[in-house]
Amino acid sequence: MGAPQLTAMRYLIDLDNEQYTVELQSNGHHELATIDGRPVEFVVDQPEPGVYLLLLHHRVIEVRVTGESPSSLTVTVGHRQFDLQVIDPRRRRQRGSALVSGKVELTTTIPGRVIQWLRQPGELVKEGQGVLIIEAMKMQNEIRSPKDGKVVELRVTPGQTVNPGEVLAIIE
């Protein structure tokens, strides 16, 4: 009987307009994830479809994954919910800038407070450039443009409380 087969996959994950490169290596139930170059080792078990138990740093964490497609997922960890877009880097290279076109509504997946605008209406932005900063759970999160374009509208003001799914700005 030979050693378990090592498999590897690479993804680009978009969470709250922040992109992360995630590489997964699996050797049976033992997993190694590299997130933006930082390694994280864990053991995973799937007791039922969409439910994963992760053993990470001597703690068991239940993760529930749902979604209408493999590229648009909702991940629930405890009482926190995250909406993820999973981008296959091979498809992104094939499609190029066609990945994001037309008007784009910038939203947040977590409740928070607007700290400041980084761009003004009418300003040009590059893909990945910050548009505004939201503070959530005492952490500041930069909301970035998913494409090259122009800020056509800012729908929030500094100090304003925002909720998940609320439109913060529009990029065209």
Secondary structure as GFF3:
##gff-version 3
##sequence-region A 1 172
A	DSSP	beta_strand	6	15	.	.	.	ID=ss1
A	DSSP	beta_strand	18	27	.	.	.	ID=ss2
A	DSSP	beta_strand	30	35	.	.	.	ID=ss3
A	DSSP	beta_strand	38	48	.	.	.	ID=ss4
A	DSSP	beta_strand	51	56	.	.	.	ID=ss5
A	DSSP	beta_strand	59	69	.	.	.	ID=ss6
A	DSSP	beta_strand	72	77	.	.	.	ID=ss7
A	DSSP	beta_strand	80	87	.	.	.	ID=ss8
A	DSSP	alpha_helix	89	95	.	.	.	ID=ss9
A	DSSP	three_ten_helix	96	99	.	.	.	ID=ss10
A	DSSP	beta_strand	104	107	.	.	.	ID=ss11
A	DSSP	beta_strand	112	117	.	.	.	ID=ss12
A	DSSP	beta_strand	124	125	.	.	.	ID=ss13
A	DSSP	beta_strand	130	136	.	.	.	ID=ss14
A	DSSP	beta_strand	139	144	.	.	.	ID=ss15
A	DSSP	beta_strand	149	154	.	.	.	ID=ss16
A	DSSP	beta_strand	161	162	.	.	.	ID=ss17
A	DSSP	beta_strand	167	171	.	.	.	ID=ss18
###
